[in-house]
Amino acid sequence: MNMKKNTARKSASLAAKALTNVLKADANSTACFFAYQPKAPKELSRFRRQK
């Protein structure tokens, strides 16, 4: 049981780090993959390199 909790905790931590990196890359990019680019939420600005 303890090993199961540790594995779940490590997986959650890795997923959070990966998603944070995706947010940082998206916040610092000027292009969008789609033709329509919606207005970025204000909460996304905390991931920008230049504020």
mmCIF file of the N, C-alpha and C atoms, coordinates in Angstrom:
data_MODEL
# 
_entry.id   MODEL 
# 
loop_
_atom_site.group_PDB 
_atom_site.id 
_atom_site.type_symbol 
_atom_site.label_atom_id 
_atom_site.label_alt_id 
_atom_site.label_comp_id 
_atom_site.label_asym_id 
_atom_site.label_entity_id 
_atom_site.label_seq_id 
_atom_site.pdbx_PDB_ins_code 
_atom_site.Cartn_x 
_atom_site.Cartn_y 
_atom_site.Cartn_z 
_atom_site.occupancy 
_atom_site.B_iso_or_equiv 
_atom_site.pdbx_formal_charge 
_atom_site.auth_seq_id 
_atom_site.auth_comp_id 
_atom_site.auth_asym_id 
_atom_site.auth_atom_id 
_atom_site.pdbx_PDB_model_num 
ATOM 1   N N  . MET A 1 1  ? 0.824  -1.191 0.000   1.00 0.00 ? 1  MET A N  1 
ATOM 2   C CA . MET A 1 1  ? 0.000  0.000  0.000   1.00 0.00 ? 1  MET A CA 1 
ATOM 3   C C  . MET A 1 1  ? 0.873  1.261  0.000   1.00 0.00 ? 1  MET A C  1 
ATOM 4   N N  . ASN A 1 2  ? 1.926  1.263  0.802   1.00 0.00 ? 2  ASN A N  1 
ATOM 5   C CA . ASN A 1 2  ? 2.808  2.420  0.897   1.00 0.00 ? 2  ASN A CA 1 
ATOM 6   C C  . ASN A 1 2  ? 3.509  2.670  -0.431  1.00 0.00 ? 2  ASN A C  1 
ATOM 7   N N  . MET A 1 3  ? 3.917  1.600  -1.097  1.00 0.00 ? 3  MET A N  1 
ATOM 8   C CA . MET A 1 3  ? 4.585  1.738  -2.391  1.00 0.00 ? 3  MET A CA 1 
ATOM 9   C C  . MET A 1 3  ? 3.623  2.319  -3.431  1.00 0.00 ? 3  MET A C  1 
ATOM 10  N N  . LYS A 1 4  ? 2.363  1.945  -3.341  1.00 0.00 ? 4  LYS A N  1 
ATOM 11  C CA . LYS A 1 4  ? 1.343  2.451  -4.258  1.00 0.00 ? 4  LYS A CA 1 
ATOM 12  C C  . LYS A 1 4  ? 1.159  3.964  -4.072  1.00 0.00 ? 4  LYS A C  1 
ATOM 13  N N  . LYS A 1 5  ? 1.156  4.416  -2.821  1.00 0.00 ? 5  LYS A N  1 
ATOM 14  C CA . LYS A 1 5  ? 1.010  5.843  -2.537  1.00 0.00 ? 5  LYS A CA 1 
ATOM 15  C C  . LYS A 1 5  ? 2.217  6.621  -3.033  1.00 0.00 ? 5  LYS A C  1 
ATOM 16  N N  . ASN A 1 6  ? 3.415  6.071  -2.825  1.00 0.00 ? 6  ASN A N  1 
ATOM 17  C CA . ASN A 1 6  ? 4.634  6.736  -3.283  1.00 0.00 ? 6  ASN A CA 1 
ATOM 18  C C  . ASN A 1 6  ? 4.650  6.860  -4.798  1.00 0.00 ? 6  ASN A C  1 
ATOM 19  N N  . THR A 1 7  ? 4.246  5.810  -5.489  1.00 0.00 ? 7  THR A N  1 
ATOM 20  C CA . THR A 1 7  ? 4.215  5.835  -6.943  1.00 0.00 ? 7  THR A CA 1 
ATOM 21  C C  . THR A 1 7  ? 3.199  6.859  -7.446  1.00 0.00 ? 7  THR A C  1 
ATOM 22  N N  . ALA A 1 8  ? 2.044  6.904  -6.821  1.00 0.00 ? 8  ALA A N  1 
ATOM 23  C CA . ALA A 1 8  ? 1.017  7.872  -7.216  1.00 0.00 ? 8  ALA A CA 1 
ATOM 24  C C  . ALA A 1 8  ? 1.498  9.296  -6.946  1.00 0.00 ? 8  ALA A C  1 
ATOM 25  N N  . ARG A 1 9  ? 2.150  9.508  -5.832  1.00 0.00 ? 9  ARG A N  1 
ATOM 26  C CA . ARG A 1 9  ? 2.653  10.843 -5.478  1.00 0.00 ? 9  ARG A CA 1 
ATOM 27  C C  . ARG A 1 9  ? 3.733  11.292 -6.458  1.00 0.00 ? 9  ARG A C  1 
ATOM 28  N N  . LYS A 1 10 ? 4.645  10.391 -6.829  1.00 0.00 ? 10 LYS A N  1 
ATOM 29  C CA . LYS A 1 10 ? 5.703  10.725 -7.785  1.00 0.00 ? 10 LYS A CA 1 
ATOM 30  C C  . LYS A 1 10 ? 5.117  11.004 -9.164  1.00 0.00 ? 10 LYS A C  1 
ATOM 31  N N  . SER A 1 11 ? 4.130  10.216 -9.564  1.00 0.00 ? 11 SER A N  1 
ATOM 32  C CA . SER A 1 11 ? 3.486  10.431 -10.854 1.00 0.00 ? 11 SER A CA 1 
ATOM 33  C C  . SER A 1 11 ? 2.787  11.782 -10.903 1.00 0.00 ? 11 SER A C  1 
ATOM 34  N N  . ALA A 1 12 ? 2.120  12.136 -9.831  1.00 0.00 ? 12 ALA A N  1 
ATOM 35  C CA . ALA A 1 12 ? 1.434  13.428 -9.762  1.00 0.00 ? 12 ALA A CA 1 
ATOM 36  C C  . ALA A 1 12 ? 2.435  14.574 -9.806  1.00 0.00 ? 12 ALA A C  1 
ATOM 37  N N  . SER A 1 13 ? 3.541  14.403 -9.139  1.00 0.00 ? 13 SER A N  1 
ATOM 38  C CA . SER A 1 13 ? 4.571  15.435 -9.132  1.00 0.00 ? 13 SER A CA 1 
ATOM 39  C C  . SER A 1 13 ? 5.163  15.631 -10.527 1.00 0.00 ? 13 SER A C  1 
ATOM 40  N N  . LEU A 1 14 ? 5.454  14.536 -11.203 1.00 0.00 ? 14 LEU A N  1 
ATOM 41  C CA . LEU A 1 14 ? 5.996  14.630 -12.564 1.00 0.00 ? 14 LEU A CA 1 
ATOM 42  C C  . LEU A 1 14 ? 4.987  15.256 -13.527 1.00 0.00 ? 14 LEU A C  1 
ATOM 43  N N  . ALA A 1 15 ? 3.726  14.898 -13.384 1.00 0.00 ? 15 ALA A N  1 
ATOM 44  C CA . ALA A 1 15 ? 2.690  15.467 -14.248 1.00 0.00 ? 15 ALA A CA 1 
ATOM 45  C C  . ALA A 1 15 ? 2.567  16.970 -14.006 1.00 0.00 ? 15 ALA A C  1 
ATOM 46  N N  . ALA A 1 16 ? 2.627  17.390 -12.769 1.00 0.00 ? 16 ALA A N  1 
ATOM 47  C CA . ALA A 1 16 ? 2.533  18.820 -12.445 1.00 0.00 ? 16 ALA A CA 1 
ATOM 48  C C  . ALA A 1 16 ? 3.710  19.588 -13.030 1.00 0.00 ? 16 ALA A C  1 
ATOM 49  N N  . LYS A 1 17 ? 4.910  19.034 -12.935 1.00 0.00 ? 17 LYS A N  1 
ATOM 50  C CA . LYS A 1 17 ? 6.097  19.687 -13.500 1.00 0.00 ? 17 LYS A CA 1 
ATOM 51  C C  . LYS A 1 17 ? 5.993  19.786 -15.020 1.00 0.00 ? 17 LYS A C  1 
ATOM 52  N N  . ALA A 1 18 ? 5.526  18.711 -15.654 1.00 0.00 ? 18 ALA A N  1 
ATOM 53  C CA . ALA A 1 18 ? 5.394  18.714 -17.115 1.00 0.00 ? 18 ALA A CA 1 
ATOM 54  C C  . ALA A 1 18 ? 4.366  19.752 -17.560 1.00 0.00 ? 18 ALA A C  1 
ATOM 55  N N  . LEU A 1 19 ? 3.246  19.820 -16.878 1.00 0.00 ? 19 LEU A N  1 
ATOM 56  C CA . LEU A 1 19 ? 2.210  20.782 -17.248 1.00 0.00 ? 19 LEU A CA 1 
ATOM 57  C C  . LEU A 1 19 ? 2.659  22.215 -16.986 1.00 0.00 ? 19 LEU A C  1 
ATOM 58  N N  . THR A 1 20 ? 3.435  22.442 -15.941 1.00 0.00 ? 20 THR A N  1 
ATOM 59  C CA . THR A 1 20 ? 3.968  23.774 -15.677 1.00 0.00 ? 20 THR A CA 1 
ATOM 60  C C  . THR A 1 20 ? 4.915  24.190 -16.798 1.00 0.00 ? 20 THR A C  1 
ATOM 61  N N  . ASN A 1 21 ? 5.738  23.263 -17.265 1.00 0.00 ? 21 ASN A N  1 
ATOM 62  C CA . ASN A 1 21 ? 6.643  23.572 -18.372 1.00 0.00 ? 21 ASN A CA 1 
ATOM 63  C C  . ASN A 1 21 ? 5.871  23.880 -19.653 1.00 0.00 ? 21 ASN A C  1 
ATOM 64  N N  . VAL A 1 22 ? 4.786  23.169 -19.893 1.00 0.00 ? 22 VAL A N  1 
ATOM 65  C CA . VAL A 1 22 ? 3.954  23.446 -21.068 1.00 0.00 ? 22 VAL A CA 1 
ATOM 66  C C  . VAL A 1 22 ? 3.346  24.840 -20.948 1.00 0.00 ? 22 VAL A C  1 
ATOM 67  N N  . LEU A 1 23 ? 2.864  25.193 -19.764 1.00 0.00 ? 23 LEU A N  1 
ATOM 68  C CA . LEU A 1 23 ? 2.301  26.530 -19.559 1.00 0.00 ? 23 LEU A CA 1 
ATOM 69  C C  . LEU A 1 23 ? 3.344  27.615 -19.773 1.00 0.00 ? 23 LEU A C  1 
ATOM 70  N N  . LYS A 1 24 ? 4.559  27.393 -19.291 1.00 0.00 ? 24 LYS A N  1 
ATOM 71  C CA . LYS A 1 24 ? 5.621  28.378 -19.479 1.00 0.00 ? 24 LYS A CA 1 
ATOM 72  C C  . LYS A 1 24 ? 5.957  28.544 -20.952 1.00 0.00 ? 24 LYS A C  1 
ATOM 73  N N  . ALA A 1 25 ? 6.025  27.460 -21.685 1.00 0.00 ? 25 ALA A N  1 
ATOM 74  C CA . ALA A 1 25 ? 6.317  27.535 -23.114 1.00 0.00 ? 25 ALA A CA 1 
ATOM 75  C C  . ALA A 1 25 ? 5.195  28.241 -23.848 1.00 0.00 ? 25 ALA A C  1 
ATOM 76  N N  . ASP A 1 26 ? 3.966  27.969 -23.480 1.00 0.00 ? 26 ASP A N  1 
ATOM 77  C CA . ASP A 1 26 ? 2.819  28.593 -24.141 1.00 0.00 ? 26 ASP A CA 1 
ATOM 78  C C  . ASP A 1 26 ? 2.732  30.080 -23.802 1.00 0.00 ? 26 ASP A C  1 
ATOM 79  N N  . ALA A 1 27 ? 3.047  30.450 -22.590 1.00 0.00 ? 27 ALA A N  1 
ATOM 80  C CA . ALA A 1 27 ? 2.970  31.849 -22.176 1.00 0.00 ? 27 ALA A CA 1 
ATOM 81  C C  . ALA A 1 27 ? 4.034  32.687 -22.867 1.00 0.00 ? 27 ALA A C  1 
ATOM 82  N N  . ASN A 1 28 ? 5.146  32.081 -23.247 1.00 0.00 ? 28 ASN A N  1 
ATOM 83  C CA . ASN A 1 28 ? 6.235  32.816 -23.870 1.00 0.00 ? 28 ASN A CA 1 
ATOM 84  C C  . ASN A 1 28 ? 6.257  32.696 -25.390 1.00 0.00 ? 28 ASN A C  1 
ATOM 85  N N  . SER A 1 29 ? 5.265  32.048 -25.957 1.00 0.00 ? 29 SER A N  1 
ATOM 86  C CA . SER A 1 29 ? 5.231  31.934 -27.408 1.00 0.00 ? 29 SER A CA 1 
ATOM 87  C C  . SER A 1 29 ? 4.333  33.016 -27.986 1.00 0.00 ? 29 SER A C  1 
ATOM 88  N N  . THR A 1 30 ? 4.603  33.374 -29.238 1.00 0.00 ? 30 THR A N  1 
ATOM 89  C CA . THR A 1 30 ? 3.802  34.413 -29.882 1.00 0.00 ? 30 THR A CA 1 
ATOM 90  C C  . THR A 1 30 ? 2.849  33.826 -30.901 1.00 0.00 ? 30 THR A C  1 
ATOM 91  N N  . ALA A 1 31 ? 2.980  32.571 -31.196 1.00 0.00 ? 31 ALA A N  1 
ATOM 92  C CA . ALA A 1 31 ? 2.121  31.947 -32.194 1.00 0.00 ? 31 ALA A CA 1 
ATOM 93  C C  . ALA A 1 31 ? 1.212  30.917 -31.524 1.00 0.00 ? 31 ALA A C  1 
ATOM 94  N N  . CYS A 1 32 ? 0.156  30.590 -32.229 1.00 0.00 ? 32 CYS A N  1 
ATOM 95  C CA . CYS A 1 32 ? -0.783 29.593 -31.753 1.00 0.00 ? 32 CYS A CA 1 
ATOM 96  C C  . CYS A 1 32 ? -0.892 28.508 -32.812 1.00 0.00 ? 32 CYS A C  1 
ATOM 97  N N  . PHE A 1 33 ? -1.234 27.311 -32.424 1.00 0.00 ? 33 PHE A N  1 
ATOM 98  C CA . PHE A 1 33 ? -1.336 26.208 -33.369 1.00 0.00 ? 33 PHE A CA 1 
ATOM 99  C C  . PHE A 1 33 ? -2.586 26.306 -34.234 1.00 0.00 ? 33 PHE A C  1 
ATOM 100 N N  . PHE A 1 34 ? -3.533 27.089 -33.817 1.00 0.00 ? 34 PHE A N  1 
ATOM 101 C CA . PHE A 1 34 ? -4.792 27.204 -34.535 1.00 0.00 ? 34 PHE A CA 1 
ATOM 102 C C  . PHE A 1 34 ? -4.900 28.597 -35.161 1.00 0.00 ? 34 PHE A C  1 
ATOM 103 N N  . ALA A 1 35 ? -5.802 28.738 -36.091 1.00 0.00 ? 35 ALA A N  1 
ATOM 104 C CA . ALA A 1 35 ? -6.005 30.032 -36.740 1.00 0.00 ? 35 ALA A CA 1 
ATOM 105 C C  . ALA A 1 35 ? -6.602 31.047 -35.765 1.00 0.00 ? 35 ALA A C  1 
ATOM 106 N N  . TYR A 1 36 ? -7.428 30.593 -34.852 1.00 0.00 ? 36 TYR A N  1 
ATOM 107 C CA . TYR A 1 36 ? -8.044 31.479 -33.873 1.00 0.00 ? 36 TYR A CA 1 
ATOM 108 C C  . TYR A 1 36 ? -7.255 31.414 -32.575 1.00 0.00 ? 36 TYR A C  1 
ATOM 109 N N  . GLN A 1 37 ? -6.805 32.560 -32.098 1.00 0.00 ? 37 GLN A N  1 
ATOM 110 C CA . GLN A 1 37 ? -6.075 32.598 -30.845 1.00 0.00 ? 37 GLN A CA 1 
ATOM 111 C C  . GLN A 1 37 ? -6.900 33.393 -29.831 1.00 0.00 ? 37 GLN A C  1 
ATOM 112 N N  . PRO A 1 38 ? -7.476 32.712 -28.846 1.00 0.00 ? 38 PRO A N  1 
ATOM 113 C CA . PRO A 1 38 ? -8.288 33.418 -27.856 1.00 0.00 ? 38 PRO A CA 1 
ATOM 114 C C  . PRO A 1 38 ? -7.426 34.300 -26.959 1.00 0.00 ? 38 PRO A C  1 
ATOM 115 N N  . LYS A 1 39 ? -8.060 35.229 -26.307 1.00 0.00 ? 39 LYS A N  1 
ATOM 116 C CA . LYS A 1 39 ? -7.370 36.123 -25.378 1.00 0.00 ? 39 LYS A CA 1 
ATOM 117 C C  . LYS A 1 39 ? -6.823 35.303 -24.206 1.00 0.00 ? 39 LYS A C  1 
ATOM 118 N N  . ALA A 1 40 ? -5.559 35.512 -23.883 1.00 0.00 ? 40 ALA A N  1 
ATOM 119 C CA . ALA A 1 40 ? -4.924 34.761 -22.799 1.00 0.00 ? 40 ALA A CA 1 
ATOM 120 C C  . ALA A 1 40 ? -5.450 35.247 -21.452 1.00 0.00 ? 40 ALA A C  1 
ATOM 121 N N  . PRO A 1 41 ? -5.732 34.330 -20.535 1.00 0.00 ? 41 PRO A N  1 
ATOM 122 C CA . PRO A 1 41 ? -6.189 34.743 -19.207 1.00 0.00 ? 41 PRO A CA 1 
ATOM 123 C C  . PRO A 1 41 ? -5.075 35.458 -18.441 1.00 0.00 ? 41 PRO A C  1 
ATOM 124 N N  . LYS A 1 42 ? -5.451 36.326 -17.523 1.00 0.00 ? 42 LYS A N  1 
ATOM 125 C CA . LYS A 1 42 ? -4.469 37.096 -16.750 1.00 0.00 ? 42 LYS A CA 1 
ATOM 126 C C  . LYS A 1 42 ? -3.610 36.193 -15.864 1.00 0.00 ? 42 LYS A C  1 
ATOM 127 N N  . GLU A 1 43 ? -4.152 35.035 -15.455 1.00 0.00 ? 43 GLU A N  1 
ATOM 128 C CA . GLU A 1 43 ? -3.390 34.120 -14.606 1.00 0.00 ? 43 GLU A CA 1 
ATOM 129 C C  . GLU A 1 43 ? -2.178 33.541 -15.342 1.00 0.00 ? 43 GLU A C  1 
ATOM 130 N N  . LEU A 1 44 ? -2.211 33.550 -16.667 1.00 0.00 ? 44 LEU A N  1 
ATOM 131 C CA . LEU A 1 44 ? -1.110 33.003 -17.462 1.00 0.00 ? 44 LEU A CA 1 
ATOM 132 C C  . LEU A 1 44 ? 0.111  33.910 -17.397 1.00 0.00 ? 44 LEU A C  1 
ATOM 133 N N  . SER A 1 45 ? -0.075 35.162 -17.052 1.00 0.00 ? 45 SER A N  1 
ATOM 134 C CA . SER A 1 45 ? 1.050  36.112 -17.028 1.00 0.00 ? 45 SER A CA 1 
ATOM 135 C C  . SER A 1 45 ? 2.086  35.765 -15.959 1.00 0.00 ? 45 SER A C  1 
ATOM 136 N N  . ARG A 1 46 ? 1.718  35.009 -14.941 1.00 0.00 ? 46 ARG A N  1 
ATOM 137 C CA . ARG A 1 46 ? 2.707  34.662 -13.926 1.00 0.00 ? 46 ARG A CA 1 
ATOM 138 C C  . ARG A 1 46 ? 3.727  33.654 -14.433 1.00 0.00 ? 46 ARG A C  1 
ATOM 139 N N  . PHE A 1 47 ? 3.490  33.045 -15.579 1.00 0.00 ? 47 PHE A N  1 
ATOM 140 C CA . PHE A 1 47 ? 4.441  32.100 -16.163 1.00 0.00 ? 47 PHE A CA 1 
ATOM 141 C C  . PHE A 1 47 ? 5.347  32.762 -17.201 1.00 0.00 ? 47 PHE A C  1 
ATOM 142 N N  . ARG A 1 48 ? 5.161  34.042 -17.485 1.00 0.00 ? 48 ARG A N  1 
ATOM 143 C CA . ARG A 1 48 ? 5.972  34.734 -18.485 1.00 0.00 ? 48 ARG A CA 1 
ATOM 144 C C  . ARG A 1 48 ? 7.370  35.009 -17.954 1.00 0.00 ? 48 ARG A C  1 
ATOM 145 N N  . ARG A 1 49 ? 8.330  35.037 -18.877 1.00 0.00 ? 49 ARG A N  1 
ATOM 146 C CA . ARG A 1 49 ? 9.695  35.392 -18.493 1.00 0.00 ? 49 ARG A CA 1 
ATOM 147 C C  . ARG A 1 49 ? 9.800  36.910 -18.301 1.00 0.00 ? 49 ARG A C  1 
ATOM 148 N N  . GLN A 1 50 ? 9.174  37.671 -19.206 1.00 0.00 ? 50 GLN A N  1 
ATOM 149 C CA . GLN A 1 50 ? 9.191  39.125 -19.116 1.00 0.00 ? 50 GLN A CA 1 
ATOM 150 C C  . GLN A 1 50 ? 7.832  39.592 -18.620 1.00 0.00 ? 50 GLN A C  1 
ATOM 151 N N  . LYS A 1 51 ? 7.827  40.359 -17.550 1.00 0.00 ? 51 LYS A N  1 
ATOM 152 C CA . LYS A 1 51 ? 6.553  40.788 -16.979 1.00 0.00 ? 51 LYS A CA 1 
ATOM 153 C C  . LYS A 1 51 ? 6.283  42.230 -17.269 1.00 0.00 ? 51 LYS A C  1 
# 
